[in-house]
């Protein structure tokens, strides 16, 4: 049903019933039910609709909605909405008596109903995650049954519409316990009974914010126990607040606060060495990661891996491109400026732009060394074939398999995120503040800030959060503020680093182009997915596409939470 008023009542039209028609040989009769009332006149006050929409209260029946029909104390058939009225066949109804209509929220009855014999049915309204509010309502025909034709009716709600204000760190549905969620209809008495199954579970649509739900009548509830609300994947929980008594036709629009931000099974493990303290959810299952303290760097002369000392550090190089020619980067070794142009098997400086899968492990690719500069994409096939992701086979094509000097110095502790995880991080992840990212200039370096799940917006005033229409200079952050305020509270910074082809370095010093970060996902025979931070095509700020495997992009590793 399309929910759309403020009082909970559905109306009828006083249409003249059609002439009686002959009953079919099998006892079925074709009838039409019109509940539009004065809808043709455009009036919303003549009782023509159920008023339960969050915005203006009106709920219109829509195409495909199903009404169950009873007569003589038994179920006799169903009618289906054809976009205007309900039509269908009913079996052996009792002449001279009204017909009774039950709308059960388009939930499938638990029982198999047989026309002419079934006297009751039950439906469960627990799952309300699809945004189709399972309204329960009842009507009696204005006319007694005399045969095939048109009948009219006035539906009354047997449930309530209730507003919740949900605060959660999950994008999955929020679950509430202790509520009536099962309704049983007695066709012999037209009675409704309400009960609980599955601990009285009602699931709202995913994520935080304003959520509306259909609740069945029940007595007032006191505050629940710890865990009486929780997120569907089980990562976060909270306590159900007191809920007032619910009666049929209620419209409770003040908003009941639901807060599910406490970790169900908080990790007791310390933040890994080399990681930023912020926790970031990367998929709808609630899996979380820590980001490394900076981009990955490699020194060929010592075969050493490390994370950048600061999140805003990048090696850069000399760019001769017509657009942004010049020297870029801020990393030094023995007081000598490092450069990705100098990439080689013996280079004593540091590099941070790598061809795909160049972990240093001989996993089957022709070019598996971090200093590889081949311009043939086929030389960078993970495990020697174009179909594999970095995490396939032995997993050794992933840079995270290496022992990172300042990242625990143990093999296999880190990994590269998949393209789907990057997408979720930017566009689907739920955060306490609602902020996922913000463009910034940190210590003179352009980039994007990622805010952790529990970021408090009052910690630092970020302009243009989650927006592509703000320039990087809108958030100009000093190294002191970055270290002492943002990073100290779990923020991650992805600097704009340019890219490399062979030994040539390119950097677009522009508001439209920025950073290129590899994912662990392959794209096609020539390319693998990368994450591109840019402003070129609004509204997407991060762009995911296939990049030639031979190109040197940045790598930012993550550590799975235990």
C-alpha positions in Angstrom: 0.0 0.0 0.0 1.1 3.5 -0.7 0.9 5.3 2.7 0.1 8.8 2.6 -3.1 11.6 6.4 -3.5 12.2 10.1 -6.6 10.4 11.2 -6.7 6.7 10.6 -9.9 5.9 8.7 -10.6 4.6 5.2 -13.7 5.5 3.3 -16.2 4.3 0.7 -18.2 5.4 -2.3 -21.9 5.3 -2.3 -21.9 3.7 -5.7 -25.1 2.0 -6.9 -24.7 -1.8 -7.0 -24.8 -3.4 -10.4 -27.6 -5.7 -11.4 -27.3 -9.2 -10.0 -25.6 -11.7 -12.2 -25.7 -15.5 -12.3 -23.6 -17.6 -9.9 -21.1 -19.8 -11.7 -21.6 -23.5 -11.8 -18.7 -24.0 -9.3 -20.4 -21.7 -6.8 -18.1 -18.8 -7.4 -19.3 -15.3 -7.9 -17.4 -12.4 -9.5 -17.7 -9.2 -7.4 -16.0 -5.8 -7.4 -15.3 -3.9 -4.2 -15.0 -0.1 -4.4 -13.4 1.7 -1.5 -12.4 4.9 -3.4 -15.3 6.9 -2.0 -15.1 10.4 -3.4 -11.6 9.9 -4.7 -12.9 10.8 -8.2 -13.7 14.2 -6.9 -10.3 14.7 -5.4 -11.7 15.1 -1.8 -9.5 13.8 1.0 -12.1 14.4 3.7 -14.9 12.2 2.6 -13.6 9.0 4.2 -12.2 7.7 0.9 -8.8 6.6 2.3 -7.0 5.2 5.3 -5.2 8.1 6.9 -1.8 6.8 8.0 0.9 8.4 5.9 3.8 9.9 7.9 3.6 13.2 5.9 -0.1 13.8 5.5 -1.8 10.8 6.9 -3.4 9.3 3.8 -2.9 5.7 2.8 -4.1 4.7 -0.6 -4.6 1.1 -1.6 -2.5 0.3 -4.6 -2.3 -2.2 -7.5 -1.8 -5.8 -6.2 -3.2 -5.3 -2.7 -5.2 -8.3 -1.5 -8.4 -8.3 0.6 -9.8 -11.4 2.2 -13.5 -11.9 2.1 -15.7 -13.7 4.7 -19.4 -14.6 4.6 -21.5 -16.9 6.8 -18.7 -17.1 9.3 -16.2 -18.6 6.8 -13.5 -17.4 4.4 -15.0 -17.3 0.9 -12.2 -15.8 -1.3 -9.9 -13.0 -2.1 -10.1 -9.8 -4.1 -7.1 -8.1 -5.7 -6.7 -4.4 -6.4 -6.5 -3.6 -10.1 -5.4 -0.1 -9.7 -8.9 1.3 -9.1 -11.1 -1.3 -7.3 -10.7 -4.8 -5.9 -11.9 -7.6 -8.1 -12.1 -11.4 -7.8 -14.3 -14.4 -7.2 -15.8 -15.6 -3.9 -17.3 -19.0 -3.3 -20.8 -19.7 -2.0 -21.4 -16.5 0.0 -24.6 -16.3 2.1 -27.3 -14.3 0.4 -29.1 -11.6 2.2 -26.1 -10.9 4.6 -23.3 -8.4 4.3 -19.8 -9.3 3.1 -16.9 -8.9 5.4 -13.5 -7.6 4.2 -10.1 -8.0 5.8 -6.9 -6.3 4.7 -4.0 -8.0 6.3 -1.1 -5.8 5.2 -0.3 -8.0 2.2 1.3 -10.5 4.7 0.7 -14.2 3.7 -1.4 -16.1 6.2 0.3 -18.9 8.1 -2.6 -21.2 7.2 -3.7 -22.5 3.8 -7.1 -21.0 3.4 -9.9 -23.0 1.7 -13.0 -21.1 0.5 -16.1 -22.2 2.2 -14.4 -24.0 5.1 -11.6 -21.9 6.8 -12.8 -20.0 9.8 -9.6 -18.2 10.9 -6.2 -17.2 9.8 -3.1 -15.5 11.3 -0.4 -13.2 9.8 2.9 -12.0 11.2 3.8 -8.4 10.7 7.3 -8.6 12.2 9.2 -7.7 9.1 8.6 -4.1 8.1 11.9 -3.5 6.4 10.5 -2.9 2.9 8.7 0.3 3.7 5.3 -1.2 2.9 3.5 -0.6 6.1 1.4 -3.7 6.9 -1.8 -2.0 7.9 -4.5 -4.3 9.3 -8.0 -3.1 8.6 -11.6 -4.4 8.4 -14.8 -3.4 6.6 -18.4 -4.5 6.2 -20.1 -4.1 2.9 -22.8 -1.4 2.8 -24.9 -3.8 0.8 -26.1 -7.3 1.6 -25.0 -10.0 -0.8 -27.4 -10.6 -3.7 -25.1 -11.8 -6.4 -22.3 -10.8 -8.7 -21.8 -7.0 -8.9 -20.3 -3.9 -7.3 -20.1 -3.5 -3.5 -18.8 -0.7 -1.4 -17.3 -0.6 2.0 -15.7 1.6 4.7 -12.4 0.2 6.2 -11.4 0.8 9.8 -7.9 0.3 11.0 -7.1 -2.4 13.5 -3.6 -1.2 14.1 -1.6 2.0 14.7 1.0 4.0 12.9 3.9 4.9 15.2 6.9 7.1 14.6 10.4 6.1 15.9 13.6 8.2 15.9 16.4 5.7 15.4 20.1 6.3 16.3 22.4 3.5 15.2 25.8 2.8 13.7 24.4 0.1 11.4 22.8 0.3 8.0 20.8 -2.9 8.8 17.3 -3.0 10.2 16.7 -2.1 13.9 14.9 -4.8 15.8 12.5 -4.1 18.7 11.4 -6.9 21.1 8.3 -7.2 23.3 5.7 -6.0 20.8 2.6 -7.8 19.6 3.5 -8.9 16.1 0.9 -11.6 15.2 -2.8 -11.0 14.4 -5.4 -13.7 14.3 -8.7 -13.2 12.5 -11.8 -15.1 13.4 -14.0 -15.2 10.3 -16.9 -16.6 12.4 -17.0 -13.6 14.7 -15.1 -11.0 12.7 -12.8 -10.7 15.8 -9.2 -9.8 16.0 -6.7 -11.2 18.5 -3.1 -10.0 19.0 -0.2 -11.9 20.3 3.6 -12.3 20.2 5.9 -14.7 18.5 9.7 -14.6 18.3 9.9 -12.6 21.5 7.7 -9.9 20.0 10.1 -9.0 17.3 9.4 -6.0 15.0 12.0 -5.0 12.4 12.2 -1.5 11.1 13.8 -0.4 7.8 17.6 -0.1 7.8 19.8 2.6 9.2 19.1 5.5 11.4 16.7 8.5 11.3 12.9 8.7 11.3 11.2 5.3 10.9 7.5 4.5 10.9 6.0 1.2 11.9 2.6 -0.4 12.2 2.1 -1.6 15.7 -0.7 -3.9 16.9 -2.9 -3.0 20.0 -1.4 -3.8 23.3 -0.9 -2.5 26.9 1.7 0.1 27.7 5.3 -1.3 28.0 7.9 -0.3 30.6 11.5 0.2 29.6 13.0 -3.0 28.3 16.1 -4.9 29.3 19.6 -4.3 27.8 19.5 -5.7 24.3 15.7 -5.3 23.9 16.6 -3.4 20.7 19.4 -4.4 18.4 20.6 -4.2 14.9 19.8 -7.1 12.6 23.4 -8.3 12.1 23.8 -8.3 15.9 26.7 -5.8 16.2 24.9 -3.0 18.1 22.3 -3.1 20.8 20.3 -0.8 23.2 17.4 -0.6 25.6 13.8 -0.3 24.4 12.3 2.7 25.9 8.8 2.7 27.5 6.1 2.6 24.9 2.6 3.9 25.6 -0.5 1.7 25.2 -1.3 1.1 21.5 -5.0 1.1 20.4 -6.5 0.5 17.0 -6.4 3.6 14.8 -3.7 5.4 16.8 -1.4 7.9 15.2 1.6 8.4 17.4 3.8 11.0 15.6 5.9 12.5 18.4 8.7 10.0 17.9 9.9 7.3 20.2 13.7 7.3 20.6 15.5 4.1 19.8 19.3 4.1 20.4 21.4 1.1 19.3 25.0 2.1 19.5 26.5 -0.1 22.2 28.6 -2.9 20.8 27.0 -6.3 21.5 30.4 -8.0 21.7 33.0 -5.2 22.1 36.5 -6.2 21.1 38.9 -6.4 24.0 41.9 -6.4 21.7 44.0 -3.2 21.6 44.1 -1.1 18.4 46.7 -2.8 16.2 50.2 -1.3 15.9 50.3 1.1 13.0 46.5 1.6 12.9 44.3 4.6 13.4 41.9 4.1 16.3 38.7 4.8 14.3 36.3 1.9 13.6 34.8 1.7 10.1 32.0 -0.6 9.0 32.6 -2.0 5.5 29.5 -4.1 4.7 26.0 -4.8 5.7 27.1 -7.7 7.8 28.6 -5.2 10.2 32.2 -6.2 9.7 34.6 -3.4 10.8 38.2 -2.4 10.1 40.9 -0.1 11.3 42.8 1.9 8.7 46.6 2.0 8.6 48.2 5.1 9.9 49.2 6.2 6.4 49.7 5.1 2.8 51.9 2.1 2.1 55.5 2.8 1.2 58.4 0.6 0.0 62.2 0.9 0.0 63.8 -1.4 -2.7 67.3 -1.1 -1.4 66.3 -2.8 1.9 63.2 -4.6 0.7 61.3 -2.8 3.5 57.6 -1.9 3.8 56.3 0.7 6.1 53.3 3.0 6.6 53.7 6.7 6.0 54.7 8.5 9.2 51.7 10.9 8.9 48.4 10.4 7.1 49.1 13.4 4.9 52.5 12.2 3.7 53.0 11.1 0.1 56.1 10.5 -2.0 55.0 12.3 -5.2 57.6 13.1 -7.7 58.4 15.4 -10.6 55.4 16.0 -12.9 56.1 17.3 -16.4 52.4 17.2 -17.4 51.2 20.4 -19.1 48.4 20.9 -16.5 50.2 20.6 -13.2 53.9 20.4 -13.9 56.2 20.7 -10.9 57.5 18.9 -7.8 55.1 17.2 -5.5 55.4 15.2 -2.3 56.8 15.6 1.2 58.7 12.4 2.0 62.5 12.4 2.6 65.1 9.8 3.3 68.4 11.0 4.7 67.3 14.5 3.9 66.9 13.7 0.3 63.5 14.2 -1.4 62.0 10.8 -2.4 60.4 10.4 -5.8 58.3 7.8 -7.6 60.2 8.8 -10.8 63.2 7.0 -9.3 61.5 3.6 -9.0 64.0 0.7 -9.4 65.2 -2.5 -7.8 67.9 -0.6 -6.0 66.4 2.7 -5.2 67.3 3.8 -1.6 64.4 6.2 -1.3 60.8 5.4 -0.7 58.0 4.9 -3.3 54.2 4.7 -2.8 52.7 4.2 -6.2 52.4 0.5 -7.2 51.2 -1.6 -10.1 48.3 -3.9 -9.2 49.4 -7.0 -7.2 53.0 -6.0 -6.8 53.3 -7.4 -3.3 56.8 -8.7 -3.7 55.6 -12.3 -3.3 56.1 -14.5 -6.4 52.4 -15.4 -6.7 52.5 -16.1 -10.5 52.5 -12.7 -12.1 55.4 -11.6 -14.4 55.6 -8.3 -12.5 55.1 -9.0 -8.8 57.9 -6.8 -7.4 56.9 -3.4 -5.9 59.4 -1.7 -8.3 57.9 -3.2 -11.5 57.4 -0.7 -14.3 56.3 -2.9 -17.2 53.7 -1.2 -19.4 51.9 -4.5 -20.3 48.8 -5.1 -18.2 49.1 -8.8 -18.7 52.3 -8.8 -16.7 50.3 -7.9 -13.5 47.8 -10.8 -13.5 47.3 -12.0 -9.9 48.4 -15.6 -9.7 49.2 -15.5 -13.4 45.6 -15.3 -14.7 43.4 -12.4 -15.4 40.4 -13.7 -13.5 41.7 -13.6 -10.0 41.4 -11.0 -7.2 44.2 -10.2 -4.9 42.5 -12.2 -2.1 42.1 -15.4 -4.2 44.4 -18.4 -4.2 47.1 -17.9 -1.5 46.2 -14.3 -1.0 49.9 -13.3 -1.5 49.2 -10.9 -4.3 47.8 -8.6 -1.6 50.4 -6.1 -0.3 48.9 -6.7 3.2 50.5 -10.1 3.3 53.8 -8.4 4.0 55.4 -7.7 7.4 55.0 -3.9 7.8 57.9 -2.5 9.8 55.6 -0.1 11.8 52.5 -2.1 11.4 53.2 -5.1 13.7 56.0 -6.4 11.5 54.1 -9.7 11.1 53.0 -11.2 7.8 49.3 -11.4 7.0 48.0 -8.8 9.4 46.7 -6.3 6.8 44.8 -6.4 3.6 43.5 -4.3 0.7 39.7 -3.5 0.7 37.5 -4.8 -2.1 35.7 -2.3 -4.4 32.4 -3.1 -2.7 33.8 -2.3 0.6 35.1 1.1 -0.6 31.6 1.8 -2.0 29.9 0.9 1.3 32.4 3.0 3.2 31.6 6.1 1.3 27.9 5.8 0.5 26.1 3.2 2.7 27.8 3.2 6.0 25.8 4.4 9.0 27.5 6.8 11.4 26.4 8.3 14.7 26.8 11.8 13.3 25.6 11.0 9.8 28.9 12.2 8.5 31.0 9.8 6.4 33.5 12.0 4.7 34.6 15.6 4.1 37.0 17.2 1.7 39.9 19.0 3.3 43.4 20.4 3.0 45.5 18.9 5.8 48.9 20.5 6.4 48.8 21.8 2.9 47.8 18.5 1.3 44.5 18.0 -0.5 42.5 14.9 0.2 39.4 13.5 1.9 38.7 12.8 5.5 36.8 9.6 6.5 35.0 9.9 9.8 34.6 6.8 12.0 31.3 5.2 12.9 31.1 6.9 16.3 32.3 10.4 15.2 30.8 13.2 17.2 30.0 16.2 15.0 30.9 18.6 17.8 34.5 17.4 17.9 35.5 19.5 14.9 33.4 21.8 12.7 33.7 20.3 9.2 32.2 22.3 6.4 30.4 20.5 3.5 30.3 17.0 5.0 29.2 14.3 2.6 29.1 17.0 -0.1 30.8 17.4 -3.5 30.1 21.1 -3.7 32.7 22.3 -1.2 36.2 23.1 -2.1 39.1 21.5 -0.2 40.2 24.9 1.2 36.8 25.1 3.1 38.4 22.7 5.6 42.0 23.9 6.0 43.4 21.9 8.9 46.8 22.4 10.5 49.0 19.4 11.4 48.5 20.2 15.1 44.7 20.2 14.8 44.8 17.1 12.7 47.0 15.1 15.1 45.5 16.3 18.4 41.8 16.5 17.4 40.7 14.7 14.3 43.2 11.8 14.2 43.0 11.4 18.0 39.3 10.8 17.6 39.7 8.2 14.8 39.6 10.2 11.6 41.4 8.9 8.5 42.9 11.1 5.8 43.4 9.9 2.2 45.8 12.3 0.6 45.8 13.2 -3.1 49.0 11.4 -4.4 48.9 11.4 -8.2 49.7 8.3 -10.2 52.6 6.7 -12.1 53.0 5.2 -15.6 56.4 3.5 -16.0 58.8 6.1 -14.5 56.6 9.1 -15.2 54.7 10.8 -12.4 51.4 12.7 -12.9 49.6 15.0 -10.5 46.5 17.0 -11.2 46.5 20.0 -8.9 42.9 20.7 -9.4 39.5 20.8 -7.6 38.3 18.1 -9.9 40.9 15.4 -9.8 42.7 13.8 -6.9 43.7 10.4 -5.5 43.7 7.0 -7.0 43.6 4.0 -4.6 43.7 0.3 -5.6 41.1 -2.2 -4.5 41.7 -5.9 -4.3 39.0 -6.7 -7.0 39.8 -7.5 -10.6 37.7 -5.8 -13.3 38.6 -7.4 -16.7 41.6 -8.8 -18.5 43.4 -5.4 -18.6 42.0 -3.7 -15.5 41.3 -3.9 -11.8 39.0 -1.8 -9.7 40.3 1.3 -8.1 38.8 4.1 -6.1 39.1 7.6 -7.6 38.4 10.7 -5.5 37.2 13.4 -7.8 34.6 16.1 -8.5 34.2 15.6 -12.2 30.9 13.9 -12.2 28.5 15.0 -9.4 27.0 13.7 -7.2 29.5 10.9 -6.9 32.7 12.0 -5.2 34.4 8.6 -5.1 34.3 6.8 -8.4 34.9 3.1 -8.9 36.2 1.9 -12.3 38.7 -0.4 -13.9 42.2 1.0 -14.0 45.0 -0.4 -16.1 46.9 -2.8 -13.9 50.3 -1.4 -15.0 49.5 2.0 -13.6 51.0 2.9 -10.2 48.2 3.9 -7.7 48.2 4.4 -4.0 47.6 1.6 -1.5 45.9 2.1 1.9 45.6 -1.1 3.9 43.1 -2.0 6.6 43.2 -4.4 9.6 40.1 -6.5 10.3 38.7 -6.0 13.8 38.8 -9.2 15.9 
